[in-house]
Structures are given as structure tokens and as C-alpha cells.
Amino acid sequence: MVEVPGYWYNIVADLPVPLPPLLDPLDDEDSRIALLVRILPSRLIDEEYTLSRLIPVPGEVRDAYRRAGRPTPLLRAEGLERALGVSGRVRIYYKYEGALPTGSHKLNTSIPQVYYARLDGAVEVATETGAGQWGLAVATAAAMLGLKATVFMTRSSYYSKKPRRVAMEMLGARVVPSPSQLTEAGRRAARERPDHPGSLGLAITEAVEYVLSGEARRYVAGSVLESVITHQTVIGQEALQQLPEEPDYMVACVGGGSNMAGFTYPAIGMRLRGEGFEKTRFVAAEAEAAPRLSRGEYRYDGLDTGLVLPLARMYSLGKDYVPPPIHAAGLRYHGAAPSLSLLRRLGLVEAVAYSQAEVAEAARLFARSEGIVPAPESSHAVRAVIDIARRAPAGTVIAFNLSGHGLLDSDAYEKLGLAGSGS
């Protein structure tokens, strides 16, 4: 029987070299790191800096995981294997996070963060969101735990991802298009570029500014921070219980890095400790519109556009980078988590980037062979799996994280020409 993990796994304890620390902006007299105590839930800060390998999951959080549907299933992609003509030669498995009520893996960290905010006495949480998976997860966790939620949604997604926006509002969240008129950062961005499509970096700045402008508010982060991606390791720990064999490849899409880290870090940790997975290749699938691990620069950069948060050493396209408004809006972040970036730097993680057209083809093939419509973001992982499977030798085993379903992404698939009887 698969158990919901009682601990989160912190890969920092097993890294072969120290993780570069967060830094204050060099040209700023105010300490951004000291400011974190007014921004983040206090227990999240503790987890951000701990060197402990295992972090206990609070009992109330673990119970909430069970109520939300953990453990999620690991499935054999027999339909996809047949569609690719690799049956009997390549075995493909996927961890299906779309089985959670919000339709994606994001609930794994929104629940503990909102719980921590409540412990601090907060009555409201604020955050950013792109395609809306994270915003919906925060709205859900806030409803479960009795807090208010304000979500700054990138403007392009606010208007194109209406089903998720409506779902957030149904759960009681206030959803604001970013750039907005609620914050100075939003007003300035809108003045400088009236047609600004929004970016996750800007939405983060707005959410943090909003938190600092009021009382009893906390900011909850969707990705990138080490504490956040540590929460996601419930995915990989469950997968290790479920996988019938050690895979040759483990694949996931990457925005900020949370679902990739959550799925692969328990296995990478075993490799770093010499306990297995020596042959496994870990592949990150990105969007060509924001290929931070493939083509970004490894350096210190801002976590947000306005430098309200500290600097992190990561692969980045630049904090001011504004990606085009692609359908996989959750992959539009400019950087990748520091630990994931370090693993990429050390050669333990590979990266590939795909165009929207390539990903759309993969999404359609998966939907028609497996009966699950994948999220546009998750479809990048599907694309990578298809490419690997087609060239892989006999006996290859591939496992990937299907981080979410696409049932609330009808707008994206319709615009890509995938909907309709003739498609």
C-alpha cells in the first residue's frame, strides 16, 4: 500500500557542493533578506534555510493531503506506447497529479504555506499566478483553512484563462489582472507599456508589495524557493513506492522548477548518496518562449522584476524578460530554482526546449491514446517522452510527471486548432 509521505525531502542536505545562498541586491541599502520575515510565513523561512534532509509534514497538512486525494496514481501509458509503435520495446509510466481536485501538483505546497500563514496569525494570503494552476491551488487551500486570498494573475492569462479565474472566484479569492492599479509596481508597468501582457516576475512584485502594504497578510510562493519545491517531493516519494522498476529516464516540465524537483529529487538524492538511480537521466522540458535552463545564464538575478525579494543564483533569462503570452503560461517564469539550476550546472539534469506547435501535437496524441487531456505545461514533458521513446533502444523505461490536466485549458487548445471534429 502506498503511504502519503510523513516527511518532505530536502535535497540541499545531499548536494555535492554548497547551494549558493540568497543575497541582498548589491546596490540597495535595505535588506531584502531581513524583509522576508514580513513577507513569508515564518515556518517557510525556517524550511528555506534548514540543512535537514527530512522535514516532518505537520499532521494537519498530511490529513489535508489525504482529503485532497494523495497519494496520486502512477499509471502505465500503454495507449501511448501503442500509438508510438514502441509496445514491447519501451515502457512508459506517468505520475498523474491531475487527479488532485485543483487539477495540478500545486496543491502540494499551497496547503502547507497557507497553514503556516494561519499559524502566524494571518487572515489573508496573496500570490501571483500565470495560467492559474497556482492561483487555483492557493484559493483552494485558503478556502479549506479559512483565510482570504488575493491573486495577481498575469494580464494575458486573466483574459484567456477564464475557467480558472472563475473557479478561483467561486472559492472566494479576489483575482486581479497584473499589471494592476492596486500597486505602484503595477501602475508604473502599465504607464510604461499600456499593452503589457504581464509577467510572473511583475506579478510577484505586485503580490509582495500588496502584502507589505497591509496587516495580517502573508505572501505564498508558487515555485523557485527551496522550501516550496521541498513540499513537492511528496510526488517523487510516492513514485518511488509505486514504480515497478528503476527508470532510464525521469522527465518533467519546468517553469520555476517545482514539479520537476518534486518528481525527481527523491531519486536524485538516492543517486547522490550512492543508493541507486545511477543510470537514470533526468530531463527538464521547457518552452522555447522561456528556455531558462537551455539558454539562460547561470548568475545571480532577481526573483522578481522589482527586486522586492532577494537575489538567487540560478539560470535566468533576466528579471525584466517578458515572454510572449504562450498558452503554457505556467512556464513563462524567467528563472529556475537555485538547486535545480545547480544540478543543471553540475550535469545531473538535462534540458530541452520545445515550440508551441511541437507541444500541441504531443498533447493531442496523448489525449487520444490515454484518454487524459494534459495541461499545456505538462504537454512539454509528454513531448520530451515521445522524442525519447522513438529513439530509445529496446528495454528502455521512461517515467514522467503529468503535473496537471488540461480540462480548464479549452481556450488554449481551441486556439491551437486541436478542438473540433475535424482536428
HELIX and SHEET records of a PDB file:
HELIX    1   1 ILE A   11  ASP A   14  5                                   4    
HELIX    2   2 ARG A   32  ILE A   39  1                                   8    
HELIX    3   3 SER A   42  TYR A   49  1                                   8    
HELIX    4   4 GLY A   59  ALA A   68  1                                  10    
HELIX    5   5 GLU A   78  LEU A   84  1                                   7    
HELIX    6   6 GLU A   97  ALA A   99  5                                   3    
HELIX    7   7 LEU A  107  LEU A  119  1                                  13    
HELIX    8   8 GLN A  133  LEU A  145  1                                  13    
HELIX    9   9 ARG A  155  SER A  160  1                                   6    
HELIX   10  10 LYS A  162  MET A  170  1                                   9    
HELIX   11  11 GLU A  184  GLU A  192  1                                   9    
HELIX   12  12 LEU A  200  LEU A  212  1                                  13    
HELIX   13  13 GLU A  226  HIS A  231  1                                   6    
HELIX   14  14 VAL A  234  GLN A  242  1                                   9    
HELIX   15  15 SER A  258  LEU A  272  1                                  15    
HELIX   16  16 ARG A  292  ARG A  295  1                                   4    
HELIX   17  17 ALA A  329  LEU A  331  5                                   3    
HELIX   18  18 PRO A  338  ARG A  345  1                                   8    
HELIX   19  19 GLN A  356  GLU A  370  1                                  15    
HELIX   20  20 SER A  378  ARG A  391  1                                  14    
HELIX   21  21 SER A  410  LYS A  415  1                                   6    
SHEET    1   A 2 TYR A   7  TYR A   9  0                                        
SHEET    2   A 2 LEU A  54  PRO A  56 -1                                        
SHEET    1   B 6 LEU A  74  ARG A  76  0                                        
SHEET    2   B 6 VAL A  90  TYR A  96 -1                                        
SHEET    3   B 6 THR A 396  LEU A 402  1                                        
SHEET    4   B 6 TYR A 249  CYS A 253  1                                        
SHEET    5   B 6 ARG A 281  ALA A 287  1                                        
SHEET    6   B 6 VAL A 349  TYR A 354  1                                        
SHEET    1   C 4 ARG A 174  SER A 178  0                                        
SHEET    2   C 4 LYS A 148  THR A 154  1                                        
SHEET    3   C 4 GLU A 124  THR A 129  1                                        
SHEET    4   C 4 ARG A 217  TYR A 219  1                                        
SHEET    1   D 2 GLU A 297  GLY A 302  0                                        
SHEET    2   D 2 LEU A 311  SER A 316 -1                                        
END                                                                             
